[in-house]
Amino acid sequence: MSDRFEVLIVGGGVAGLSLATQLGKSLGKRRKARITLIDKSFSHVWKPMLHRFAAGTVVSENDRISFITHASGHNFEFWPGEVVSIDRAKRKVVLGAFHAPDQSLVLESRTMQYDALVLAVGSCANDFGTPGVKEHCLCIDNLVEANAFNEKFRMELIRSFANSTKLDIAIVGGGATGTQLAAELHKALDIFDPYSLHAFGRIPPKLHITLLQSGDRILPAFPEQVSHAAQSELERLGVTVRTSSRVAAADATGLTLKDGTYIKAPLRVWAAGVKAPDVTHSYGGLALNKSGQVLINANLTAKDDPHIFALGDCSFIEGDPLPATAQVARQQANHLARYLPAWVEHGRVVPSCVFRNKGAIVALGKYNGWTAFPGGTVWGGGVSHGLAARLGHLLLYRQHQVALYGFFRGMMSFYSEWIEGRIRPSVRLD
């Protein structure tokens, strides 16, 4: 066992990987602490891009960051697995057995020691106990689920080609994920159009998407003018937007609404609600809210354990709740990366983290986008739309890459994607 301070970071999303990278450059490089990242996957993707993986409009391997290669270049360690329980008294975590895709055993259950534990396990859609959702609806909360949806999407497209029928898709949830997925699926079909005429000898089938929102408008986190403009844009594409429509049940062929309406769709996506992964309930009795999020203090420590921190979507500050966005996760990771080294080396208390809202962006594929700034004018506040907003959404992703890779490698990654886009189809075809 090393005599170095042990920092375990659970979850390699926006917050977890950013924190591991920055602590690796400070504590890890100076060998003041061993920084270990734990994640169920072997690679990181920017969660706001998952709808593009689901639609197949992102196909480049450059959009995934390998945890192993990134760890080797940034002075931290990586282990695949999932923390299934925490012994807070002994400061140990238990990682469940790790299995290969064919379910063969790769690693037995393991125990790891920590001096500081950072929980950054993100969030997932909340089915609110709706009957049939787990069995009959797909989610796109991670890369595995996004790729699984894309596989089914392409198979249903082929079926529609063969039968000359339209493809019906129902998306539950009118937040950023649901609205962006609806537009991105139309974009995918537009890109696919010239290939289909030659490959199948016919034009692609018609795509009919129904977007269901339980509230009275889509994109409720944005100003009303953005909600109405985004709904108009989706309806122009042919998307049926139904607000004030709550799903009562799901089955193998569609969705039943509270009012008795039945929406038939071979593909059903659940993108409604936000909750922490169910595994947080086994985290040593940590105080949680009703959505399973860890209750934390303003300085990101768990309410009932000063050696445990929680960041991003899996955390909740009572009295000052923050939205489950990449912006919040990034700011919290940067705050902890700045102050945790002094806590590790000198026992200084981590100060409160103050969130600074820089606005929000939603992009509907190649069709339109909106940026909502806090304040009263467009640059100091207000709403902008069009190409500038779409480019702003892309810029956020490039900023994320540069923060992880560094400026030179981040720009090289962008350039390599541009080159690949010139020689490969811009939509996933196989």
C-alpha positions as a Markdown table, in Angstrom:
| # | Residue | x | y | z |
|---|---|---|---|---|
| 1 | Met | 0.0 | 0.0 | 0.0 |
| 2 | Ser | 1.4 | 3.4 | -1.0 |
| 3 | Asp | 2.0 | 6.0 | 1.8 |
| 4 | Arg | 0.7 | 8.7 | -0.6 |
| 5 | Phe | -2.6 | 10.3 | -0.1 |
| 6 | Glu | -5.3 | 8.4 | -2.0 |
| 7 | Val | -7.8 | 10.3 | -4.0 |
| 8 | Leu | -10.5 | 8.2 | -5.7 |
| 9 | Ile | -12.7 | 9.8 | -8.3 |
| 10 | Val | -15.8 | 7.8 | -9.3 |
| 11 | Gly | -17.1 | 8.6 | -12.7 |
| 12 | Gly | -15.4 | 9.8 | -15.8 |
| 13 | Gly | -17.9 | 12.3 | -17.1 |
| 14 | Val | -17.4 | 16.1 | -17.6 |
| 15 | Ala | -16.7 | 16.7 | -13.8 |
| 16 | Gly | -14.8 | 13.4 | -13.1 |
| 17 | Leu | -12.4 | 13.5 | -16.0 |
| 18 | Ser | -11.7 | 17.2 | -15.7 |
| 19 | Leu | -10.9 | 16.9 | -12.0 |
| 20 | Ala | -8.6 | 13.8 | -12.5 |
| 21 | Thr | -6.8 | 15.7 | -15.3 |
| 22 | Gln | -6.2 | 18.8 | -13.2 |
| 23 | Leu | -5.3 | 16.9 | -10.0 |
| 24 | Gly | -2.9 | 14.7 | -12.0 |
| 25 | Lys | -1.1 | 17.9 | -13.2 |
| 26 | Ser | -0.8 | 19.2 | -9.6 |
| 27 | Leu | -0.9 | 16.5 | -6.9 |
| 28 | Gly | -0.1 | 13.5 | -9.2 |
| 29 | Lys | 2.8 | 15.1 | -11.0 |
| 30 | Arg | 4.5 | 16.1 | -7.7 |
| 31 | Arg | 3.7 | 12.7 | -6.2 |
| 32 | Lys | 1.8 | 14.3 | -3.3 |
| 33 | Ala | -1.2 | 12.0 | -3.9 |
| 34 | Arg | -2.2 | 9.0 | -6.0 |
| 35 | Ile | -5.2 | 10.0 | -8.2 |
| 36 | Thr | -7.3 | 7.2 | -9.4 |
| 37 | Leu | -10.3 | 7.4 | -11.8 |
| 38 | Ile | -12.9 | 4.7 | -11.8 |
| 39 | Asp | -15.5 | 4.3 | -14.5 |
| 40 | Lys | -17.6 | 1.5 | -16.0 |
| 41 | Ser | -16.6 | 2.5 | -19.5 |
| 42 | Phe | -13.2 | 2.7 | -21.1 |
| 43 | Ser | -13.8 | 6.0 | -22.8 |
| 44 | His | -15.2 | 9.5 | -22.2 |
| 45 | Val | -17.7 | 11.4 | -24.4 |
| 46 | Trp | -19.1 | 14.8 | -23.9 |
| 47 | Lys | -22.6 | 14.1 | -22.6 |
| 48 | Pro | -24.3 | 17.0 | -24.5 |
| 49 | Met | -23.2 | 15.2 | -27.7 |
| 50 | Leu | -24.9 | 11.8 | -26.9 |
| 51 | His | -27.9 | 12.7 | -29.1 |
| 52 | Arg | -25.5 | 12.9 | -32.0 |
| 53 | Phe | -24.1 | 9.5 | -31.4 |
| 54 | Ala | -27.7 | 8.2 | -31.1 |
| 55 | Ala | -28.5 | 9.7 | -34.5 |
| 56 | Gly | -25.3 | 8.5 | -36.1 |
| 57 | Thr | -24.2 | 12.0 | -37.1 |
| 58 | Val | -21.0 | 11.6 | -35.0 |
| 59 | Val | -18.9 | 8.8 | -36.2 |
| 60 | Ser | -15.3 | 9.9 | -35.5 |
| 61 | Glu | -13.2 | 8.1 | -32.9 |
| 62 | Asn | -11.7 | 11.5 | -32.0 |
| 63 | Asp | -15.0 | 12.3 | -30.2 |
| 64 | Arg | -14.1 | 9.6 | -27.6 |
| 65 | Ile | -11.3 | 10.0 | -25.1 |
| 66 | Ser | -9.7 | 6.8 | -23.9 |
| 67 | Phe | -9.3 | 6.8 | -20.2 |
| 68 | Ile | -6.2 | 4.6 | -20.3 |
| 69 | Thr | -4.3 | 6.8 | -22.8 |
| 70 | His | -5.4 | 10.0 | -21.1 |
| 71 | Ala | -4.4 | 8.7 | -17.6 |
| 72 | Ser | -1.0 | 7.7 | -18.8 |
| 73 | Gly | -0.3 | 11.2 | -20.1 |
| 74 | His | -1.8 | 13.1 | -17.2 |
| 75 | Asn | -0.3 | 11.5 | -14.0 |
| 76 | Phe | -3.3 | 9.6 | -12.8 |
| 77 | Glu | -4.4 | 6.0 | -12.8 |
| 78 | Phe | -7.5 | 4.4 | -14.3 |
| 79 | Trp | -9.4 | 1.3 | -13.3 |
| 80 | Pro | -12.6 | 0.0 | -15.0 |
| 81 | Gly | -15.4 | -0.9 | -12.7 |
| 82 | Glu | -18.4 | 0.3 | -10.7 |
| 83 | Val | -18.3 | 1.2 | -7.0 |
| 84 | Val | -21.2 | -0.8 | -5.5 |
| 85 | Ser | -20.7 | 0.0 | -1.9 |
| 86 | Ile | -18.8 | 2.3 | 0.4 |
| 87 | Asp | -17.5 | 1.6 | 3.9 |
| 88 | Arg | -17.2 | 5.1 | 5.3 |
| 89 | Ala | -15.8 | 4.0 | 8.7 |
| 90 | Lys | -12.8 | 2.3 | 7.1 |
| 91 | Arg | -12.7 | 4.6 | 4.0 |
| 92 | Lys | -12.9 | 1.8 | 1.5 |
| 93 | Val | -15.0 | 1.3 | -1.6 |
| 94 | Val | -16.0 | -2.1 | -3.1 |
| 95 | Leu | -15.9 | -2.4 | -6.9 |
| 96 | Gly | -18.2 | -5.0 | -8.3 |
| 97 | Ala | -17.0 | -7.8 | -10.5 |
| 98 | Phe | -16.1 | -6.6 | -14.0 |
| 99 | His | -17.4 | -8.6 | -17.0 |
| 100 | Ala | -16.6 | -8.6 | -20.7 |
| 101 | Pro | -19.4 | -7.8 | -23.3 |
| 102 | Asp | -20.0 | -11.6 | -23.5 |
| 103 | Gln | -20.5 | -11.6 | -19.7 |
| 104 | Ser | -17.3 | -13.6 | -19.0 |
| 105 | Leu | -15.6 | -12.6 | -15.8 |
| 106 | Val | -12.6 | -10.3 | -16.3 |
| 107 | Leu | -12.0 | -9.0 | -12.7 |
| 108 | Glu | -13.2 | -10.2 | -9.4 |
| 109 | Ser | -14.8 | -7.8 | -6.9 |
| 110 | Arg | -12.1 | -5.6 | -5.5 |
| 111 | Thr | -11.6 | -3.2 | -2.5 |
| 112 | Met | -9.8 | 0.1 | -2.7 |
| 113 | Gln | -8.8 | 2.5 | 0.0 |
| 114 | Tyr | -9.3 | 6.2 | -0.1 |
| 115 | Asp | -8.4 | 9.3 | 1.9 |
| 116 | Ala | -10.7 | 11.5 | -0.2 |
| 117 | Leu | -13.5 | 10.2 | -2.3 |
| 118 | Val | -15.1 | 12.2 | -5.1 |
| 119 | Leu | -18.4 | 11.0 | -6.5 |
| 120 | Ala | -19.1 | 12.2 | -10.0 |
| 121 | Val | -21.3 | 9.4 | -11.4 |
| 122 | Gly | -23.6 | 11.8 | -13.3 |
| 123 | Ser | -27.3 | 11.2 | -13.8 |
| 124 | Cys | -29.8 | 9.2 | -15.9 |
| 125 | Ala | -33.4 | 9.7 | -17.1 |
| 126 | Asn | -36.1 | 9.3 | -14.5 |
| 127 | Asp | -39.0 | 7.0 | -15.5 |
| 128 | Phe | -40.9 | 8.0 | -12.4 |
| 129 | Gly | -42.0 | 4.4 | -12.0 |
| 130 | Thr | -44.1 | 4.5 | -15.2 |
| 131 | Pro | -45.1 | 0.9 | -16.1 |
| 132 | Gly | -43.3 | -0.6 | -19.1 |
| 133 | Val | -40.6 | 2.1 | -19.5 |
| 134 | Lys | -37.7 | -0.1 | -18.4 |
| 135 | Glu | -38.8 | -3.0 | -20.6 |
| 136 | His | -39.9 | -1.1 | -23.7 |
| 137 | Cys | -38.1 | 2.3 | -23.9 |
| 138 | Leu | -34.5 | 3.2 | -24.8 |
| 139 | Cys | -32.5 | 5.8 | -23.1 |
| 140 | Ile | -29.4 | 7.6 | -24.3 |
| 141 | Asp | -27.7 | 8.4 | -20.9 |
| 142 | Asn | -24.3 | 7.0 | -22.0 |
| 143 | Leu | -22.4 | 6.0 | -25.1 |
| 144 | Val | -23.4 | 2.3 | -24.8 |
| 145 | Glu | -27.1 | 3.3 | -24.8 |
| 146 | Ala | -26.7 | 5.9 | -27.6 |
| 147 | Asn | -25.0 | 3.3 | -29.8 |
| 148 | Ala | -27.7 | 0.8 | -29.0 |
| 149 | Phe | -30.3 | 3.2 | -30.1 |
| 150 | Asn | -28.4 | 4.0 | -33.3 |
| 151 | Glu | -28.3 | 0.3 | -34.1 |
| 152 | Lys | -32.0 | 0.0 | -33.8 |
| 153 | Phe | -32.6 | 3.2 | -35.7 |
| 154 | Arg | -30.6 | 1.9 | -38.7 |
| 155 | Met | -32.4 | -1.5 | -38.6 |
| 156 | Glu | -35.8 | 0.2 | -38.5 |
| 157 | Leu | -34.8 | 2.4 | -41.4 |
| 158 | Ile | -33.9 | -0.7 | -43.5 |
| 159 | Arg | -37.3 | -2.3 | -42.5 |
| 160 | Ser | -39.0 | 0.9 | -43.7 |
| 161 | Phe | -37.1 | 0.9 | -46.9 |
| 162 | Ala | -38.1 | -2.7 | -47.7 |
| 163 | Asn | -41.8 | -2.2 | -46.8 |
| 164 | Ser | -42.1 | 1.3 | -48.1 |
| 165 | Thr | -43.6 | 2.5 | -44.8 |
| 166 | Lys | -42.9 | 5.5 | -42.7 |
| 167 | Leu | -40.8 | 5.2 | -39.5 |
| 168 | Asp | -42.5 | 6.3 | -36.3 |
| 169 | Ile | -40.4 | 7.4 | -33.4 |
| 170 | Ala | -41.7 | 8.7 | -30.0 |
| 171 | Ile | -39.4 | 10.7 | -27.8 |
| 172 | Val | -40.6 | 11.4 | -24.2 |
| 173 | Gly | -39.1 | 14.5 | -22.7 |
| 174 | Gly | -39.0 | 18.0 | -24.2 |
| 175 | Gly | -35.8 | 19.2 | -22.6 |
| 176 | Ala | -32.5 | 19.7 | -24.4 |
| 177 | Thr | -31.8 | 16.0 | -25.0 |
| 178 | Gly | -35.3 | 15.2 | -26.5 |
| 179 | Thr | -35.6 | 18.3 | -28.7 |
| 180 | Gln | -32.0 | 18.0 | -30.0 |
| 181 | Leu | -32.4 | 14.3 | -30.7 |
| 182 | Ala | -35.6 | 15.0 | -32.8 |
| 183 | Ala | -33.8 | 17.5 | -35.0 |
| 184 | Glu | -30.6 | 15.3 | -35.3 |
| 185 | Leu | -32.6 | 12.3 | -36.5 |
| 186 | His | -34.0 | 14.4 | -39.3 |
| 187 | Lys | -30.5 | 15.6 | -40.1 |
| 188 | Ala | -29.3 | 12.0 | -40.3 |
| 189 | Leu | -32.0 | 11.1 | -42.7 |
| 190 | Asp | -31.2 | 14.2 | -44.8 |
| 191 | Ile | -27.6 | 13.2 | -45.0 |
| 192 | Phe | -28.6 | 9.6 | -45.8 |
| 193 | Asp | -30.8 | 10.7 | -48.7 |
| 194 | Pro | -28.3 | 10.7 | -51.6 |
| 195 | Tyr | -26.8 | 7.3 | -50.4 |
| 196 | Ser | -30.2 | 5.6 | -50.2 |
| 197 | Leu | -31.1 | 6.4 | -53.8 |
| 198 | His | -28.1 | 4.5 | -55.2 |
| 199 | Ala | -27.9 | 1.8 | -52.5 |
| 200 | Phe | -31.6 | 0.9 | -52.3 |
| 201 | Gly | -32.8 | 2.4 | -55.6 |
| 202 | Arg | -35.5 | 4.5 | -53.9 |
| 203 | Ile | -35.8 | 7.7 | -51.7 |
| 204 | Pro | -35.7 | 7.2 | -48.0 |
| 205 | Pro | -38.8 | 6.5 | -46.0 |
| 206 | Lys | -40.7 | 9.3 | -44.3 |
| 207 | Leu | -39.7 | 9.9 | -40.7 |
| 208 | His | -42.4 | 10.8 | -38.2 |
| 209 | Ile | -41.3 | 11.9 | -34.8 |
| 210 | Thr | -43.7 | 12.6 | -31.9 |
| 211 | Leu | -42.1 | 14.6 | -29.1 |
| 212 | Leu | -44.0 | 14.3 | -25.8 |
| 213 | Gln | -43.6 | 16.9 | -23.0 |
| 214 | Ser | -45.5 | 16.7 | -19.7 |
| 215 | Gly | -45.2 | 20.4 | -19.1 |
| 216 | Asp | -46.9 | 23.2 | -21.0 |
| 217 | Arg | -43.8 | 23.9 | -23.2 |
| 218 | Ile | -40.6 | 22.3 | -24.4 |
| 219 | Leu | -37.2 | 23.5 | -23.2 |
| 220 | Pro | -38.6 | 24.7 | -19.9 |
| 221 | Ala | -35.1 | 25.8 | -18.7 |
| 222 | Phe | -35.1 | 28.5 | -21.5 |
| 223 | Pro | -37.1 | 31.7 | -21.9 |
| 224 | Glu | -40.6 | 31.2 | -23.4 |
| 225 | Gln | -39.6 | 32.8 | -26.7 |
| 226 | Val | -37.0 | 30.1 | -27.2 |
| 227 | Ser | -39.5 | 27.4 | -26.4 |
| 228 | His | -42.0 | 28.7 | -28.9 |
| 229 | Ala | -39.4 | 29.3 | -31.6 |
| 230 | Ala | -37.9 | 25.8 | -31.1 |
| 231 | Gln | -41.3 | 24.2 | -31.3 |
| 232 | Ser | -42.1 | 26.0 | -34.5 |
| 233 | Glu | -38.8 | 24.9 | -36.0 |
| 234 | Leu | -39.4 | 21.2 | -35.0 |
| 235 | Glu | -42.9 | 21.4 | -36.5 |
| 236 | Arg | -41.5 | 22.8 | -39.7 |
| 237 | Leu | -39.4 | 19.7 | -39.9 |
| 238 | Gly | -42.5 | 17.5 | -39.5 |
| 239 | Val | -42.1 | 16.7 | -35.8 |
| 240 | Thr | -45.4 | 16.5 | -33.9 |
| 241 | Val | -44.9 | 18.3 | -30.6 |
| 242 | Arg | -47.4 | 17.4 | -27.9 |
| 243 | Thr | -47.2 | 19.4 | -24.6 |
| 244 | Ser | -49.1 | 18.7 | -21.4 |
| 245 | Ser | -48.9 | 15.1 | -22.4 |
| 246 | Arg | -48.0 | 12.7 | -19.6 |
| 247 | Val | -47.2 | 9.1 | -20.4 |
| 248 | Ala | -49.1 | 6.5 | -18.4 |
| 249 | Ala | -47.5 | 3.3 | -19.7 |
| 250 | Ala | -45.3 | 1.9 | -22.4 |
| 251 | Asp | -45.5 | -1.4 | -24.3 |
| 252 | Ala | -43.8 | -3.2 | -27.1 |
| 253 | Thr | -45.5 | -1.1 | -29.9 |
| 254 | Gly | -46.0 | 2.3 | -28.4 |
| 255 | Leu | -47.0 | 4.6 | -25.5 |
| 256 | Thr | -50.3 | 5.2 | -23.7 |
| 257 | Leu | -50.9 | 8.8 | -22.5 |
| 258 | Lys | -52.9 | 9.7 | -19.3 |
| 259 | Asp | -55.8 | 10.9 | -21.5 |
| 260 | Gly | -56.0 | 7.5 | -23.1 |
| 261 | Thr | -54.4 | 8.4 | -26.4 |
| 262 | Tyr | -52.1 | 5.7 | -27.8 |
| 263 | Ile | -49.0 | 6.7 | -29.7 |
| 264 | Lys | -47.8 | 3.9 | -31.9 |
| 265 | Ala | -44.0 | 3.8 | -32.5 |
| 266 | Pro | -41.5 | 1.0 | -33.0 |
| 267 | Leu | -38.8 | 3.2 | -31.5 |
| 268 | Arg | -39.5 | 4.8 | -28.1 |
| 269 | Val | -36.9 | 7.0 | -26.4 |
| 270 | Trp | -37.2 | 8.1 | -22.7 |
| 271 | Ala | -35.4 | 11.4 | -22.2 |
| 272 | Ala | -37.5 | 12.8 | -19.4 |
| 273 | Gly | -36.5 | 13.7 | -15.8 |
| 274 | Val | -33.2 | 13.5 | -14.0 |
| 275 | Lys | -32.1 | 11.3 | -11.2 |
| 276 | Ala | -28.9 | 9.9 | -9.9 |
| 277 | Pro | -28.0 | 6.3 | -10.8 |
| 278 | Asp | -29.6 | 3.8 | -8.4 |
| 279 | Val | -26.2 | 2.7 | -7.1 |
| 280 | Thr | -26.0 | 5.9 | -4.9 |
| 281 | His | -28.4 | 4.2 | -2.5 |
| 282 | Ser | -25.6 | 1.7 | -1.6 |
| 283 | Tyr | -23.1 | 4.5 | -0.9 |
| 284 | Gly | -22.7 | 3.9 | 2.9 |
| 285 | Gly | -25.9 | 5.5 | 3.9 |
| 286 | Leu | -25.0 | 9.0 | 2.6 |
| 287 | Ala | -27.9 | 11.4 | 2.8 |
| 288 | Leu | -29.8 | 11.6 | -0.5 |
| 289 | Asn | -32.7 | 13.5 | -1.9 |
| 290 | Lys | -35.7 | 11.8 | -3.4 |
| 291 | Ser | -33.9 | 11.6 | -6.8 |
| 292 | Gly | -31.0 | 9.7 | -5.3 |
| 293 | Gln | -28.6 | 12.7 | -5.5 |
| 294 | Val | -26.0 | 13.1 | -2.7 |
| 295 | Leu | -26.8 | 16.0 | -0.4 |
| 296 | Ile | -23.8 | 18.3 | -0.3 |
| 297 | Asn | -22.7 | 21.5 | 1.4 |
| 298 | Ala | -21.8 | 24.6 | -0.5 |
| 299 | Asn | -18.1 | 23.5 | -0.5 |
| 300 | Leu | -19.1 | 20.2 | -2.3 |
| 301 | Thr | -18.5 | 17.9 | 0.7 |
| 302 | Ala | -21.2 | 15.4 | 1.5 |
| 303 | Lys | -23.6 | 16.5 | 4.3 |
| 304 | Asp | -22.6 | 13.7 | 6.6 |
| 305 | Asp | -19.0 | 12.9 | 5.6 |
| 306 | Pro | -16.2 | 15.5 | 5.2 |
| 307 | His | -14.0 | 13.0 | 3.4 |
| 308 | Ile | -16.5 | 12.6 | 0.5 |
| 309 | Phe | -17.2 | 15.1 | -2.2 |
| 310 | Ala | -19.9 | 15.0 | -4.8 |
| 311 | Leu | -20.0 | 16.9 | -8.1 |
| 312 | Gly | -22.3 | 17.5 | -11.1 |
| 313 | Asp | -25.6 | 15.8 | -11.7 |
| 314 | Cys | -25.3 | 13.3 | -8.8 |
| 315 | Ser | -25.1 | 16.0 | -6.2 |
| 316 | Phe | -27.7 | 18.4 | -4.7 |
| 317 | Ile | -27.4 | 21.5 | -2.6 |
| 318 | Glu | -30.4 | 22.0 | -0.4 |
| 319 | Gly | -31.7 | 25.5 | -0.5 |
| 320 | Asp | -29.6 | 26.3 | -3.6 |
| 321 | Pro | -30.3 | 23.6 | -6.2 |
| 322 | Leu | -28.3 | 23.8 | -9.4 |
| 323 | Pro | -29.4 | 22.5 | -12.9 |
| 324 | Ala | -28.0 | 19.2 | -14.1 |
| 325 | Thr | -25.8 | 20.7 | -16.8 |
| 326 | Ala | -22.2 | 20.3 | -18.1 |
| 327 | Gln | -21.6 | 24.0 | -17.1 |
| 328 | Val | -22.3 | 23.3 | -13.4 |
| 329 | Ala | -20.2 | 20.1 | -13.5 |
| 330 | Arg | -17.3 | 21.9 | -15.1 |
| 331 | Gln | -17.3 | 24.8 | -12.7 |
| 332 | Gln | -17.5 | 22.5 | -9.6 |
| 333 | Ala | -14.6 | 20.4 | -11.0 |
| 334 | Asn | -12.5 | 23.5 | -11.5 |
| 335 | His | -13.3 | 24.7 | -8.0 |
| 336 | Leu | -12.3 | 21.4 | -6.4 |
| 337 | Ala | -9.2 | 21.1 | -8.6 |
| 338 | Arg | -8.1 | 24.6 | -7.3 |
| 339 | Tyr | -8.7 | 24.0 | -3.6 |
| 340 | Leu | -8.4 | 20.3 | -3.0 |
| 341 | Pro | -4.5 | 20.3 | -3.1 |
| 342 | Ala | -4.4 | 22.6 | -0.1 |
| 343 | Trp | -6.9 | 20.4 | 1.7 |
| 344 | Val | -4.7 | 17.3 | 1.0 |
| 345 | Glu | -1.3 | 18.9 | 1.8 |
| 346 | His | -2.2 | 21.4 | 4.6 |
| 347 | Gly | -5.7 | 20.5 | 5.8 |
| 348 | Arg | -7.2 | 23.8 | 4.7 |
| 349 | Val | -10.9 | 23.8 | 4.4 |
| 350 | Val | -12.3 | 23.9 | 0.8 |
| 351 | Pro | -14.3 | 27.1 | 0.5 |
| 352 | Ser | -17.8 | 27.4 | -0.9 |
| 353 | Cys | -18.2 | 27.0 | -4.6 |
| 354 | Val | -20.2 | 29.8 | -6.2 |
| 355 | Phe | -21.9 | 29.0 | -9.5 |
| 356 | Arg | -21.7 | 31.7 | -12.2 |
| 357 | Asn | -24.4 | 31.2 | -14.8 |
| 358 | Lys | -23.0 | 31.9 | -18.2 |
| 359 | Gly | -26.2 | 31.1 | -20.1 |
| 360 | Ala | -27.4 | 28.1 | -22.0 |
| 361 | Ile | -27.3 | 26.9 | -25.6 |
| 362 | Val | -29.5 | 24.5 | -27.5 |
| 363 | Ala | -28.8 | 23.5 | -31.2 |
| 364 | Leu | -31.3 | 21.8 | -33.4 |
| 365 | Gly | -28.9 | 20.1 | -35.7 |
| 366 | Lys | -28.1 | 22.1 | -38.8 |
| 367 | Tyr | -31.5 | 23.9 | -38.7 |
| 368 | Asn | -31.3 | 26.4 | -35.9 |
| 369 | Gly | -30.0 | 27.2 | -32.4 |
| 370 | Trp | -30.6 | 29.5 | -29.5 |
| 371 | Thr | -28.4 | 31.0 | -26.9 |
| 372 | Ala | -29.9 | 32.4 | -23.7 |
| 373 | Phe | -27.7 | 34.7 | -21.7 |
| 374 | Pro | -28.5 | 36.0 | -18.2 |
| 375 | Gly | -29.2 | 39.8 | -18.2 |
| 376 | Gly | -30.8 | 42.2 | -20.5 |
| 377 | Thr | -29.0 | 42.5 | -23.8 |
| 378 | Val | -27.7 | 39.9 | -26.2 |
| 379 | Trp | -24.0 | 40.1 | -25.3 |
| 380 | Gly | -24.7 | 41.0 | -21.6 |
| 381 | Gly | -27.9 | 39.0 | -21.5 |
| 382 | Gly | -30.9 | 38.0 | -23.6 |
| 383 | Val | -31.4 | 35.6 | -26.5 |
| 384 | Ser | -29.7 | 35.1 | -29.8 |
| 385 | His | -30.4 | 32.5 | -32.5 |
| 386 | Gly | -29.2 | 31.1 | -35.8 |
| 387 | Leu | -25.7 | 30.3 | -37.0 |
| 388 | Ala | -24.0 | 32.1 | -34.1 |
| 389 | Ala | -25.8 | 29.9 | -31.5 |
| 390 | Arg | -25.0 | 26.8 | -33.4 |
| 391 | Leu | -21.4 | 27.7 | -33.6 |
| 392 | Gly | -21.4 | 28.6 | -29.9 |
| 393 | His | -22.7 | 25.1 | -29.2 |
| 394 | Leu | -19.8 | 23.6 | -31.2 |
| 395 | Leu | -17.3 | 26.0 | -29.5 |
| 396 | Leu | -18.3 | 24.7 | -26.1 |
| 397 | Tyr | -17.3 | 21.2 | -27.2 |
| 398 | Arg | -14.0 | 22.5 | -28.6 |
| 399 | Gln | -13.4 | 24.3 | -25.3 |
| 400 | His | -14.0 | 21.0 | -23.4 |
| 401 | Gln | -11.5 | 19.2 | -25.7 |
| 402 | Val | -8.8 | 21.9 | -25.2 |
| 403 | Ala | -9.3 | 21.8 | -21.4 |
| 404 | Leu | -8.6 | 18.1 | -21.4 |
| 405 | Tyr | -6.0 | 17.8 | -24.2 |
| 406 | Gly | -4.3 | 21.2 | -24.0 |
| 407 | Phe | -4.4 | 23.8 | -26.8 |
| 408 | Phe | -2.1 | 22.1 | -29.3 |
| 409 | Arg | -3.6 | 18.6 | -29.1 |
| 410 | Gly | -7.1 | 20.0 | -28.9 |
| 411 | Met | -6.6 | 21.9 | -32.1 |
| 412 | Met | -5.0 | 18.9 | -33.8 |
| 413 | Ser | -8.0 | 16.8 | -32.8 |
| 414 | Phe | -10.3 | 19.4 | -34.4 |
| 415 | Tyr | -8.2 | 19.3 | -37.6 |
| 416 | Ser | -8.1 | 15.5 | -37.8 |
| 417 | Glu | -11.9 | 15.4 | -37.5 |
| 418 | Trp | -12.1 | 18.0 | -40.3 |
| 419 | Ile | -9.9 | 15.8 | -42.5 |
| 420 | Glu | -11.8 | 12.6 | -41.7 |
| 421 | Gly | -15.1 | 14.5 | -42.5 |
| 422 | Arg | -13.7 | 15.0 | -46.1 |
| 423 | Ile | -13.1 | 11.3 | -46.7 |
| 424 | Arg | -15.8 | 9.5 | -44.7 |
| 425 | Pro | -19.6 | 9.8 | -44.7 |
| 426 | Ser | -20.9 | 12.3 | -42.2 |
| 427 | Val | -23.5 | 9.9 | -40.9 |
| 428 | Arg | -23.1 | 6.3 | -39.6 |
| 429 | Leu | -24.0 | 3.8 | -42.3 |
| 430 | Asp | -22.7 | 0.5 | -40.8 |
